[in-house]
Amino acid sequence: MGRLSSKQQRFVDEFLVDLNATQAAIRAGYSPKTAKSIGSENLTKPDIQAYIQERRKEAQKRAELTLDDILAEYKRIAFTGMSKFLRINENNEPEIDLSNCTPEDLDLLTEATTEAFTEGEGIRVVRKVKIKPMDRLKALESLGKHLGLGSKSEDDRMDRMAEAMKEICQRGSAAPISTAHLYRNPDKINQGS
């Protein structure tokens, strides 16, 4: 691996935060006017690609995480619906029911609040419980981004998303899905940046 400038190293550090080359270039000190082209150009450089891979491996070792671990967590968030936390009572009304949830299930909630108040003239105490699950759409977007599903046409992207989700559900892992193409056409990574 060749020697990277301090700005290029900073670019890699920032890129690994959110995989957004344009924003990484800006945060690394490149001009906002040229950040998109510089970010794309940086991702095509073999030395920078090698440094990105090196940094990812270091981070995985420190965190004792693998890409499969991260993708499994995204999958868990993306595919856990409200049925995990609700039941329908005898009056066909939804009720929050956390009694069968494991600690891991409860970790999927970002908010749980309880409010108690009296109804009528103090005759009946009513308890209102509100829960808010993690953002499933954001988890799906992140999962897709890490699987490289944002670099094709809309139809191709949907086909690849369906294929990837099927693969993950069948195997419980995204390991067979290559992310190497992320660096072949970096201009596509930043669409919408």
C-alpha positions as CSV (number, residue, x, y, z in Angstrom):
1,M,0.0,0.0,0.0
2,G,1.3,3.4,-1.0
3,R,1.5,6.3,1.4
4,L,-1.8,8.3,1.9
5,S,-1.8,11.9,2.7
6,S,-3.3,12.9,6.1
7,K,-6.3,14.3,4.2
8,Q,-6.8,11.0,2.4
9,Q,-6.6,9.1,5.7
10,R,-9.1,11.5,7.3
11,F,-11.3,11.0,4.3
12,V,-11.3,7.2,4.9
13,D,-12.0,7.7,8.6
14,E,-15.0,9.9,7.8
15,F,-16.1,7.6,5.0
16,L,-16.3,4.7,7.3
17,V,-18.7,6.6,9.6
18,D,-21.6,6.7,7.1
19,L,-20.3,5.4,3.7
20,N,-21.1,8.8,2.1
21,A,-18.1,9.8,0.1
22,T,-19.3,13.4,-0.6
23,Q,-19.9,14.1,3.1
24,A,-16.6,12.3,4.1
25,A,-14.7,14.6,1.7
26,I,-16.3,17.7,3.2
27,R,-15.6,16.6,6.7
28,A,-12.0,15.7,5.7
29,G,-11.5,19.3,4.6
30,Y,-12.0,19.2,0.9
31,S,-14.0,22.0,-0.8
32,P,-17.8,21.4,-0.7
33,K,-17.9,22.5,-4.4
34,T,-15.6,19.6,-5.4
35,A,-16.4,17.1,-2.6
36,K,-18.6,14.8,-4.8
37,S,-16.0,14.4,-7.5
38,I,-13.1,14.2,-5.0
39,G,-15.0,11.6,-2.9
40,S,-15.7,9.5,-6.0
41,E,-12.2,9.8,-7.2
42,N,-10.7,8.8,-3.8
43,L,-12.8,5.7,-3.8
44,T,-11.3,4.6,-7.1
45,K,-7.7,4.8,-5.8
46,P,-6.3,1.3,-5.0
47,D,-4.4,2.7,-2.0
48,I,-7.5,4.2,-0.5
49,Q,-9.5,1.0,-1.1
50,A,-6.8,-1.0,0.6
51,Y,-6.8,1.4,3.6
52,I,-10.6,1.2,3.8
53,Q,-10.4,-2.6,4.0
54,E,-7.5,-2.4,6.6
55,R,-9.5,0.0,8.8
56,R,-12.6,-2.2,8.5
57,K,-10.7,-5.3,9.6
58,E,-9.2,-3.3,12.6
59,A,-12.6,-2.1,13.6
60,Q,-14.1,-5.6,13.4
61,K,-11.3,-7.0,15.6
62,R,-11.8,-4.2,18.2
63,A,-15.5,-4.7,18.3
64,E,-15.3,-8.5,17.8
65,L,-18.0,-8.0,15.2
66,T,-18.3,-9.4,11.7
67,L,-20.3,-8.0,8.8
68,D,-22.6,-10.9,9.4
69,D,-23.2,-9.7,13.0
70,I,-24.1,-6.2,11.8
71,L,-26.3,-7.5,8.9
72,A,-28.1,-9.9,11.3
73,E,-28.9,-6.9,13.6
74,Y,-30.2,-4.8,10.7
75,K,-32.3,-7.8,9.6
76,R,-33.7,-8.3,13.1
77,I,-34.7,-4.6,13.3
78,A,-36.0,-4.5,9.7
79,F,-38.2,-7.6,10.0
80,T,-39.6,-7.3,13.5
81,G,-43.0,-5.8,13.3
82,M,-45.5,-4.5,16.0
83,S,-47.0,-8.0,16.3
84,K,-44.1,-8.8,18.6
85,F,-45.4,-6.2,21.1
86,L,-49.2,-6.2,20.6
87,R,-52.1,-8.6,21.0
88,I,-55.7,-8.2,20.1
89,N,-58.1,-8.5,23.1
90,E,-61.6,-10.0,23.1
91,N,-63.1,-6.7,22.0
92,N,-60.8,-6.7,18.9
93,E,-58.8,-3.8,20.3
94,P,-55.0,-3.7,20.2
95,E,-53.2,-3.9,23.6
96,I,-49.5,-3.7,24.3
97,D,-48.3,-7.0,25.6
98,L,-44.6,-7.2,26.5
99,S,-45.0,-10.2,28.8
100,N,-43.5,-12.7,26.3
101,C,-40.7,-10.4,25.1
102,T,-37.1,-11.3,25.7
103,P,-34.5,-8.6,26.6
104,E,-33.4,-8.7,23.0
105,D,-37.0,-8.0,21.9
106,L,-37.2,-5.1,24.2
107,D,-34.0,-3.7,22.8
108,L,-35.9,-3.1,19.6
109,L,-37.9,-0.4,21.3
110,T,-36.6,3.2,21.4
111,E,-39.2,4.5,23.7
112,A,-41.7,3.2,26.3
113,T,-43.7,5.6,28.4
114,T,-46.5,5.0,30.9
115,E,-49.0,7.6,32.0
116,A,-51.6,7.1,34.8
117,F,-54.6,9.3,35.2
118,T,-58.1,9.1,36.8
119,E,-61.2,8.9,34.7
120,G,-64.4,10.4,35.8
121,E,-64.5,11.7,39.4
122,G,-61.5,9.7,40.6
123,I,-63.4,6.5,40.3
124,R,-61.2,4.7,37.8
125,V,-57.4,4.9,37.4
126,V,-56.4,4.5,33.7
127,R,-52.9,3.6,32.7
128,K,-51.8,4.5,29.2
129,V,-48.7,2.9,27.7
130,K,-47.0,4.0,24.6
131,I,-44.1,2.2,22.8
132,K,-42.1,3.2,19.8
133,P,-40.1,0.6,17.9
134,M,-36.8,1.2,16.1
135,D,-37.1,2.6,12.5
136,R,-37.6,-0.4,10.3
137,L,-37.2,1.6,7.1
138,K,-33.9,3.0,8.2
139,A,-32.7,-0.5,9.0
140,L,-33.7,-1.7,5.6
141,E,-32.0,1.2,3.9
142,S,-28.8,0.6,5.9
143,L,-28.9,-3.1,5.2
144,G,-29.3,-2.3,1.5
145,K,-26.5,0.2,1.6
146,H,-24.1,-2.2,3.2
147,L,-25.1,-4.9,0.6
148,G,-24.4,-2.4,-2.2
149,L,-28.0,-2.3,-3.4
150,G,-28.1,1.4,-4.3
151,S,-25.9,1.3,-7.3
152,K,-28.2,0.2,-10.1
153,S,-31.4,1.2,-11.9
154,E,-34.6,1.3,-9.8
155,D,-35.8,-2.1,-11.3
156,D,-32.4,-3.7,-10.9
157,R,-32.1,-2.3,-7.3
158,M,-35.5,-3.8,-6.3
159,D,-34.6,-7.1,-7.9
160,R,-31.3,-7.2,-6.0
161,M,-33.0,-6.1,-2.7
162,A,-35.5,-8.9,-3.1
163,E,-32.7,-11.4,-3.9
164,A,-30.6,-10.2,-0.9
165,M,-33.5,-10.4,1.5
166,K,-34.3,-13.9,0.3
167,E,-30.7,-14.9,0.7
168,I,-30.5,-13.5,4.2
169,C,-33.8,-15.2,5.3
170,Q,-32.8,-18.5,3.8
171,R,-29.2,-18.7,5.0
172,G,-29.4,-16.3,8.0
173,S,-26.4,-14.7,6.6
174,A,-25.4,-12.2,3.9
175,A,-21.9,-13.6,3.6
176,P,-22.3,-14.9,0.0
177,I,-23.3,-11.4,-1.2
178,S,-20.2,-9.6,-2.3
179,T,-19.7,-5.9,-1.5
180,A,-16.6,-5.6,-3.7
181,H,-18.7,-3.7,-6.4
182,L,-19.1,-0.8,-4.0
183,Y,-15.7,0.4,-5.0
184,R,-15.9,-0.3,-8.8
185,N,-18.4,2.5,-9.4
186,P,-18.2,4.9,-6.5
187,D,-20.1,7.7,-8.3
188,K,-23.3,5.7,-7.8
189,I,-22.8,5.4,-4.1
190,N,-23.3,9.1,-3.6
191,Q,-26.4,9.6,-5.7
192,G,-28.7,11.8,-3.6
193,S,-25.8,13.1,-1.5
